[in-house]
Amino acid sequence: MDLALEKKVFYNNVKIVSFNIVALALVYIGAIYLMIDKSDLSENTMAFIGEQLLSPIGIILFVRIALIEHDYGVSEITYSKIYSYWRIILYRIIIASIQLFLLLSIAFITLKLSGGDFNVINILFGSFVTSFYLGVIGMILGYMTEEISVGVLMPFIYYFFEMFSKGKITKSFYLFGMLEGNYIGKIALFSMAITLVLLFLSTIKKEA
């Protein structure tokens, strides 16, 4: 493995992935912080904030990952002749995941410092998993249809379906399991998200 090349590809994709969305997400988090009641930052309240209010951030961060080349009208954008495209997508997934983790960390640590009575690690992990899972679905559907709108719309439809069905159909893969006190279910949801990512990368690799 050429570590110098790996480093160049990684940093090039850091520049490619839009930070305007990260800035917008910070504004969104700030708006939520201003609106919520700081005197009631219990575990249940934080589960609601993390799973239902902050989880859509994942959709926005991930949906364009595999569509950047399509948006610019080119088939490949970075080291196209000597570097596997699936690995470029992998780096973008890693970058978006780090961005998501940092954004949620900022939100929950700030609320903890504001007097919140909750387990930061549990809430952070559970919220990250829900957001990551929705983001992965949006990324895959966006790539399959070559439409960002589809990549955004379908996860939101799934999000609202889960909100109203209360997990009666999805069971262990219920998006909002923390609200039901089910933290273990997040492991199943995270495993499903990772499996989808691996299948997605495998598909891209075969298409190259």
Disulfide bonds with the S-S distance in Angstrom:
none
